[in-house]
Amino acid sequence: MMRVFYLIAITLTIGFFVADFYYAEEVSHARYSSYDGMYNSSDPYGSGYNSYDYSKDVDLTVEAGFVTMGFFLMCVVLYILSLVKIKTTTMKVFSIIGLSLTGIMILWDGVMIASPSGISFNEVVPGWIFFGVAMIAFMIIGTIHAFKKKA
């Protein structure tokens, strides 16, 4: 059973990378297109600048936050199952480290969802990529242990 979970998790991690890059590019594009739309040259009496429109990049940041939150919750379930099902010391250590890192990422994601105009997705994507690389390494080790031990 754990073998299948780990193989699915590795596949979802690759999807997590694709979603990270997609949303980072979309949020960045929405943010810069809003900056381009700020200048209003047709206003002869005003300063020529409109106020910044947060609506596009805020919506995309919240959407990306919920998508990545699903991945983080999947990691929590996987590591809790690993603690219960795979009894090796190595897997217990990796599961505890994975749960700790995932907890930090869930908190960071919650902050991003709660304040999308303060912190956008394209600003946090390097942390998400680091997390994804660490998780794929943990999942490969978990897969090896799941195939070695009868889980």
Summary of the structure (lengths in Angstrom):
residues: 151
radius of gyration: 20.1
end to end distance: 6.8
largest distance: 76.2
contacts: 451
relative contact order: 0.18
helix: 79%
strand: 1%
